[in-house]
Amino acid sequence: MYDKAAKLFEIPDLALPFMETFLDTEELCLLETMEPRNYSPDELLTLLKNFTDDPEAFVKNAYSRGVLNKAEEAGKIFFRPANFYTRLAFFAQYEPEFWAEIPASEREKIDEWYVARYMEKAKPRLDAALRGEGLIENASFFTLDEAFALIDSLECEPYMVPCNCKSVALNCEKPRSVCILFKRGLNSEWDRGHGRPLSKEEAKAILRLADKSGLMHTSEEDAAICNCCGDCCYPIRASKRIGTQGVWPKQRYRIIWDEKKCVACGRCAKVCNFGAFRQAGRKITFEEKDCWGCTICGSNCPVGAISIEKI
């Protein structure tokens, strides 16, 4: 049942047992009747009259849930089927209670599929970025002050959404409501009806919280400031697997640790996502080869024993 919907929506085999958790009956019925093409609003509403009493509300909700995407042709808005990859993030972000109901062992398999799919999608963008042809998401690590400056430079109002990486992976207990987005165009979270508007001071407060919580600030400047951990963040996890430490996200600073100033409080070891700083009793060690240059150790050091040097 719903074989056509599963194929159209690109649901991987490992997620098929949970298809009716990710999609409701009306959504599955719609996908059974759709093709992989753009539909005008009128076409879509005609299809929906067969199995829903309020087609307009259905379309709005399906777009919000990542079941439908928007497309633009000749200045007009069309709808088309999204896919499981898109839906999974929205499902985990905005319906976490249902994501948590899926057995942990199965969630882990779906998460691994998501990492692999993300890597597949990211590789062409990464190659293009390395050729100087645009920026990939999470392009560079930003210092806390640089993140503040980026917020101050915005001409638009930023907004906050739950981190999709942490929401899907569930590999850490660090704050999730820390992603600061700027874009509001088609298929953005804002256009889908998600996100809480932020004043610039509210955005900076989120950045401070993220920094103290051991979350790294990454950005490609024009779209978002992500606050990432090393356990959940898909760009970081993908970079580890591809072997692009220092390149993606780009390391722009070298960390300098002054052992004589260090009081061995352990704060650096606690926030470091890569094990570059380690603590054994009252002794701190620093392995520069393991450092990705995210700089949050410096902003968290209470005695100024860690400084940064621009590369």
Secondary structure, DSSP 8 states (H G I E B T S, - for coil): --HHHHHHTT--GGGGGGHHHHS-HHHHHHHHH--SS-B-HHHHHHHHTTT-S-HHHHHHHHHHTTSEEEEEETTEEEEEE--HHHHHHHHHHH-HHHHTTS-HHHHHHHHHHHHHHHHHHHHHHHHHHHTTSS--TT-EEE-HHHHHHHHHH-SS--EEE--HHHHHH----S--TTEEE---STTSTTTTT--EE--HHHHHHHHHHHHHTT-EEEE-SSSEEEEE-TTT-HHHHHHHHHT-TTBTTB--EEEEE-TTT-----HHHHH-SSSSEEEETTEEEE-GGG-----HHHHH-TTS-EEEEE-
